[in-house]
Amino acid sequence: MKLQCKLIARTLLVTCLPLSFTLLSSQVHADAVRGKTAYVQNGCWGCHGFEGQGGIAGPKLAPETKPLEYFNAFVRNTRGIMPPYSEKVLSAQDMADLHAYLKSIPKGPDYTAIPLLNTP
């Protein structure tokens, strides 16, 4: 009986948790312009570069941005060199805006399209 309860609880967790993240993220209208402002004001650029390209202290965040659910979970619960950012610091709206900004950053040109890099 205990095993069945654990399996049911685990199944509910696996199916409902992603749904709750989807519902939360769908209730917020993300704005890339506000996201860029939040990115600069909160100092994200200091470690991740002004366009999320990564730097000495922080990994690359754009243009291949992780899904919003992953982004939220990481920023809120990180235990590494980056401090976690609570809702008091970055609201759900700020997080959606930051994510929208990072997703709006276009992929740079392939090095083969840059003439200077292709001269003998």
C-alpha positions in Angstrom: 0.0 0.0 0.0 2.8 2.4 0.9 4.5 1.7 -2.4 1.3 2.4 -4.3 0.9 5.7 -2.5 4.4 6.7 -3.3 3.9 5.8 -7.0 0.7 7.8 -7.2 2.4 10.8 -5.4 5.4 10.6 -7.8 3.1 10.4 -10.8 1.1 13.4 -9.7 4.2 15.4 -9.1 5.7 14.5 -12.5 2.5 15.4 -14.3 1.3 18.4 -12.3 4.6 20.3 -11.7 5.3 21.0 -15.4 1.6 22.0 -15.8 1.8 24.5 -12.9 5.0 26.1 -14.4 3.2 26.4 -17.7 0.2 28.0 -16.1 2.3 30.4 -14.2 4.4 31.4 -17.2 1.3 31.8 -19.4 -0.3 34.3 -17.0 2.6 36.7 -17.4 3.1 38.8 -20.6 6.8 38.9 -21.2 8.5 42.1 -22.6 12.0 41.9 -24.0 12.6 45.7 -23.6 11.7 45.5 -19.9 13.9 42.3 -19.7 16.9 44.1 -21.0 16.4 46.9 -18.4 16.1 44.3 -15.6 19.2 42.5 -17.0 21.3 45.6 -16.7 19.8 47.0 -13.5 20.3 43.6 -11.7 23.9 43.2 -12.8 23.4 40.1 -14.9 25.7 41.6 -17.5 28.6 41.6 -15.1 29.0 37.9 -15.3 27.0 36.9 -18.5 28.0 39.8 -20.8 25.7 42.5 -22.1 24.1 40.1 -24.7 24.2 36.9 -22.6 27.3 35.8 -24.5 29.0 34.6 -21.3 32.0 35.9 -19.6 34.7 35.0 -17.1 32.3 34.3 -14.2 29.0 33.3 -16.0 28.0 31.0 -18.8 26.5 31.9 -22.1 22.7 32.5 -21.8 21.8 33.5 -25.4 20.8 32.9 -28.1 20.2 29.2 -27.1 18.2 30.1 -24.0 16.9 27.4 -21.8 13.1 27.0 -21.4 11.5 29.5 -18.9 10.7 26.8 -16.4 14.4 25.7 -16.3 15.5 29.4 -16.1 13.2 30.1 -13.2 14.1 27.0 -11.3 17.8 27.7 -11.7 17.8 31.4 -10.9 15.6 30.8 -7.8 17.5 27.8 -6.4 21.1 27.9 -7.6 23.7 26.8 -5.1 26.7 27.6 -7.2 28.8 30.8 -7.6 25.7 32.7 -8.7 23.5 33.8 -5.8 19.8 32.7 -5.9 17.4 35.5 -6.7 14.1 35.4 -4.7 10.8 36.9 -5.7 11.7 39.9 -3.6 14.6 40.7 -5.9 13.2 39.4 -9.2 9.4 39.0 -9.6 7.8 36.5 -11.8 7.2 39.3 -14.3 10.9 40.2 -14.1 11.9 36.6 -14.8 9.6 36.4 -17.8 10.9 39.7 -19.1 14.6 38.6 -18.6 13.8 35.4 -20.4 12.1 37.2 -23.3 15.2 39.5 -23.6 17.6 36.6 -23.8 15.4 34.8 -26.3 15.2 38.0 -28.4 19.0 38.1 -28.9 19.7 36.9 -32.4 22.3 34.3 -33.1 25.5 35.8 -34.4 26.8 35.2 -37.9 28.6 32.0 -38.7 32.4 32.7 -38.8 32.4 31.6 -42.5 30.2 34.6 -43.3 32.8 37.1 -41.9 35.3 37.9 -44.8 38.1 39.0 -42.5 38.1 35.6 -40.8 38.3 33.8 -44.1 41.3 35.4 -45.7 44.5 33.3 -46.1 
